[in-house]
Amino acid sequence: METKSQPQSEFTTKDLYLAALLYARGLPFTKINRQGRVCWFVFENKNLCEQYQQQYFAKAVDVNAKEYTDALRTLKDLVFADS
């Protein structure tokens, strides 16, 4: 999702599992934007994030299971820390 106020280099997703993949692959995580009950995960490097997103939905990306699990846990902690 891209908004007019969002810099071109940012990538946002509300998909926790995609965000965990990006986080586990080491893409720079910037912040969580909250819109009511919806959390948007914001990452740098939009082009690379979009490449991983395409691979994710095509089931064509590999990730270390432990790193992915740790990334999920970290992002969930961030979501629920301020709720």
N, CA and C of each residue as an Amber inpcrd file, in Angstrom:
protein
   249
   0.8360000  -1.1830000   0.0000000   0.0000000   0.0000000   0.0000000
   0.8680000   1.2280000   0.0000000   0.5390000   2.1950000  -0.8140000
   1.3010000   3.4240000  -0.8660000   0.3290000   4.5950000  -0.7640000
   0.6960000   5.5710000   0.0380000  -0.1200000   6.7670000   0.1740000
   0.6740000   7.9530000  -0.3290000  -0.0110000   9.0710000  -0.5710000
   0.6700000  10.2460000  -1.0840000   1.7060000  10.7840000  -0.1070000
   1.4980000  10.6230000   1.1880000   2.4420000  11.1240000   2.1770000
   3.6060000  10.1640000   2.4240000   3.5490000   8.9900000   1.8460000
   4.5710000   7.9720000   2.0650000   5.7140000   8.1610000   1.0780000
   6.9550000   8.1770000   1.5650000   8.0850000   8.2860000   0.6460000
   8.1300000   7.0980000  -0.3140000   8.6360000   7.3170000  -1.5140000
   8.6970000   6.2790000  -2.5330000   9.5350000   5.0770000  -2.1060000
  10.4750000   5.2850000  -1.2020000  11.3800000   4.2030000  -0.8260000
  10.8090000   3.3010000   0.2610000   9.6270000   3.6220000   0.7900000
   9.0240000   2.8180000   1.8500000   8.0380000   1.8020000   1.2850000
   7.9810000   0.6710000   1.9560000   7.0410000  -0.3910000   1.6210000
   6.2100000  -0.6630000   2.8600000   4.9050000  -0.7560000   2.7160000
   4.0390000  -1.0470000   3.8580000   3.1890000  -2.2800000   3.5660000
   2.9310000  -3.0210000   4.6220000   2.0450000  -4.1840000   4.5220000
   1.3550000  -4.3790000   5.8610000   0.1280000  -4.8710000   5.8060000
  -0.5510000  -5.2340000   7.0400000  -0.4980000  -6.7400000   7.2630000
   0.1460000  -7.4620000   6.3460000   0.2880000  -8.9110000   6.4170000
   1.4450000  -9.2500000   7.3700000   1.1150000  -9.7270000   8.5520000
   2.1150000 -10.0510000   9.5670000   3.1210000 -11.0770000   9.0530000
   2.6610000 -12.0580000   8.3130000   3.5380000 -13.1350000   7.8630000
   4.5030000 -12.6600000   6.7770000   4.0480000 -11.8030000   5.8870000
   4.9390000 -11.1900000   4.9040000   5.9420000 -10.2850000   5.6130000
   5.4640000  -9.5000000   6.5680000   6.3570000  -8.6210000   7.3310000
   7.4220000  -9.4370000   8.0550000   7.0500000 -10.5840000   8.5960000
   8.0170000 -11.4410000   9.2790000   9.0640000 -11.9620000   8.3040000
   8.6490000 -12.2890000   7.0970000   9.6050000 -12.7280000   6.0830000
  10.6010000 -11.6160000   5.7820000  10.0980000 -10.4030000   5.5540000
  10.9760000  -9.2730000   5.2510000  11.9330000  -9.0120000   6.4080000
  11.4080000  -9.0720000   7.6140000  12.2160000  -8.8540000   8.8180000
  13.2930000  -9.9390000   8.9420000  12.9020000 -11.1830000   8.7190000
  13.8360000 -12.3090000   8.8210000  14.9200000 -12.2360000   7.7420000
  14.5840000 -11.6780000   6.5940000  15.5550000 -11.5500000   5.5060000
  16.4480000 -10.3210000   5.6900000  16.2090000  -9.5600000   6.7540000
  17.1040000  -8.4520000   7.0950000  16.7790000  -7.1250000   6.4670000
  15.5850000  -6.9780000   5.9090000  15.2290000  -5.6730000   5.3630000
  15.0000000  -4.6890000   6.5080000  15.4530000  -3.4650000   6.3420000
  15.3330000  -2.4790000   7.4340000  13.8770000  -2.1780000   7.7840000
  13.5150000  -2.4890000   9.0060000  12.1690000  -2.2260000   9.5390000
  12.1780000  -0.8310000  10.1400000  11.2090000  -0.0090000   9.7590000
  11.1630000   1.3780000  10.1990000  10.2410000   1.5980000  11.3910000
   8.9750000   1.1500000  11.2430000   7.9830000   1.4350000  12.2870000
   6.6950000   0.6780000  12.0020000   5.7780000   0.8090000  12.9480000
   4.4130000   0.3290000  12.7650000   3.5080000   1.5500000  12.7500000
   2.7050000   1.6740000  11.6990000   1.6830000   2.7190000  11.6330000
   0.3580000   2.0830000  12.0200000  -0.3010000   2.6690000  12.9900000
  -1.5900000   2.1400000  13.4370000  -2.7220000   2.9880000  12.8800000
  -3.7140000   2.3010000  12.3330000  -4.9340000   2.9610000  11.8620000
  -6.0940000   2.2070000  12.4970000  -6.5010000   2.6790000  13.6420000
  -7.5170000   1.9640000  14.3980000  -6.9470000   0.6510000  14.8870000
  -7.5920000  -0.4420000  14.5230000  -7.1140000  -1.7700000  14.9400000
  -6.1550000  -2.4060000  13.9280000  -5.8930000  -1.7030000  12.8270000
  -5.0210000  -2.2420000  11.7880000  -3.6080000  -1.6890000  11.9750000
  -2.6360000  -2.5880000  11.9090000  -1.2310000  -2.2090000  12.0100000
  -0.5720000  -2.3880000  10.6480000   0.1000000  -1.3430000  10.1970000
   0.8550000  -1.3860000   8.9500000   2.3300000  -1.4390000   9.2980000
   3.0270000  -2.4520000   8.8060000   4.4650000  -2.5970000   9.0190000
   5.1830000  -1.8520000   7.9080000   6.1270000  -0.9980000   8.2850000
   6.8180000  -0.1420000   7.3160000   8.2820000  -0.5720000   7.2200000
   8.7270000  -0.8060000   5.9950000  10.0990000  -1.2140000   5.7180000
  10.7290000  -0.2660000   4.7150000  12.0520000  -0.1840000   4.7420000
  12.7960000   0.5540000   3.7270000  13.0150000  -0.3520000   2.5230000
  13.4760000   0.2420000   1.4280000  13.8340000  -0.4730000   0.2010000
  12.6130000  -1.1150000  -0.4450000  11.7360000  -0.2760000  -0.9300000
  10.4750000  -0.7180000  -1.5240000  10.6750000  -1.7370000  -2.6440000
  11.6450000  -1.5040000  -3.5130000  11.8430000  -2.4070000  -4.6460000
  12.1830000  -3.8240000  -4.1950000  13.1070000  -3.9470000  -3.2500000
  13.4860000  -5.2700000  -2.7570000  12.3220000  -5.9250000  -2.0100000
  11.5910000  -5.1430000  -1.2340000  10.4130000  -5.6790000  -0.5320000
   9.3910000  -6.2210000  -1.5230000   9.1640000  -5.4990000  -2.6110000
   8.2030000  -5.9540000  -3.6120000   8.6760000  -7.2430000  -4.2880000
   9.9980000  -7.3770000  -4.4870000  10.5250000  -8.6170000  -5.0510000
  10.2630000  -9.7900000  -4.1040000  10.5350000  -9.5780000  -2.8070000
  10.2760000 -10.6350000  -1.8300000   8.7770000 -10.9320000  -1.7280000
   7.9530000  -9.9080000  -1.8480000   6.5050000 -10.1130000  -1.8020000
   6.0540000 -11.0120000  -2.9520000   6.5610000 -10.7670000  -4.1410000
   6.2060000 -11.6030000  -5.2930000   6.6680000 -13.0410000  -5.0720000
   7.8750000 -13.2060000  -4.5580000   8.3940000 -14.5470000  -4.2850000
   7.5840000 -15.2300000  -3.1850000   7.1850000 -14.4600000  -2.1890000
   6.3930000 -14.9850000  -1.0730000   5.0770000 -15.5800000  -1.5820000
   4.3630000 -14.8200000  -2.4010000   3.0720000 -15.2990000  -2.8900000
   3.2200000 -16.3910000  -3.9420000   4.3800000 -16.4650000  -4.5750000
   4.6540000 -17.5280000  -5.5400000   5.2430000 -18.7690000  -4.8640000
   5.4050000 -18.6870000  -3.5450000   6.0080000 -19.7750000  -2.7540000
   7.4010000 -20.1150000  -3.2720000   8.1640000 -19.0610000  -3.6040000
   9.4710000 -19.2500000  -4.2180000  10.5950000 -18.6040000  -3.4170000
  10.3890000 -18.3920000  -2.1280000  11.4300000 -17.7830000  -1.3010000
  11.7340000 -18.7090000  -0.1290000  13.0130000 -18.8320000   0.1660000
  13.4420000 -19.6350000   1.3040000  13.8320000 -18.7250000   2.4520000
  13.5540000 -19.1870000   3.6640000  13.9450000 -18.4400000   4.8500000
  14.2530000 -19.4550000   5.9510000  15.2070000 -19.1230000   6.7750000
  15.5550000 -19.9670000   7.9070000  14.3640000 -20.0080000   8.8650000
  13.9350000 -21.1890000   9.2370000  12.7470000 -21.3480000  10.0840000
  12.8990000 -20.6420000  11.4270000  14.0660000 -20.7360000  12.0430000
  14.3000000 -20.1010000  13.3420000  14.2530000 -18.5790000  13.2150000
  14.8750000 -18.0450000  12.1630000  14.8550000 -16.5910000  11.9500000
  13.4310000 -16.1030000  11.6870000  12.6530000 -16.8840000  10.9310000
  11.2710000 -16.5080000  10.6410000  10.4230000 -16.5200000  11.9100000
  10.5870000 -17.5520000  12.7180000   9.8480000 -17.6410000  13.9800000
  10.2220000 -16.4910000  14.9160000  11.5020000 -16.1950000  15.0000000
  11.9520000 -15.0690000  15.8320000  11.3870000 -13.7510000  15.3200000
  11.3460000 -13.5890000  14.0020000  10.8030000 -12.3610000  13.4140000
   9.3170000 -12.2280000  13.7250000   8.5700000 -13.3300000  13.6080000
   7.1370000 -13.3020000  13.9530000   6.9350000 -12.8820000  15.4070000
   7.7090000 -13.4840000  16.2890000   7.5960000 -13.1810000  17.7180000
   7.9110000 -11.7040000  17.9860000   8.9700000 -11.1980000  17.3670000
   9.3660000  -9.8030000  17.5640000   8.2810000  -8.8490000  17.0860000
   7.7500000  -9.0900000  15.8860000   6.7220000  -8.1950000  15.3550000
   5.4380000  -8.2620000  16.1750000   5.0620000  -9.4530000  16.6290000
   3.8830000  -9.5670000  17.4850000   4.1020000  -8.8090000  18.7980000
   5.2990000  -8.9290000  19.3690000   5.6130000  -8.1890000  20.5960000
   5.4680000  -6.6880000  20.3700000   5.9330000  -6.2080000  19.2310000
   5.8280000  -4.7790000  18.9220000   4.3750000  -4.3490000  18.7650000
   3.5630000  -5.1870000  18.1150000   2.1460000  -4.8670000  17.9180000
   1.4170000  -4.7810000  19.2490000   1.6560000  -5.7460000  20.1090000
   0.8800000  -5.8120000  21.3490000   1.4950000  -5.0260000  22.4880000
   2.7080000  -4.5180000  22.3200000   3.3640000  -3.7400000  23.3730000
   2.6280000  -2.4420000  23.6720000   2.0840000  -1.8190000  22.6270000
   1.4260000  -0.5200000  22.7830000  -0.0770000  -0.5780000  22.6330000
  -0.6420000  -1.7940000  22.6000000  -2.0930000  -1.8650000  22.3750000
  -2.8880000  -1.7420000  23.6400000
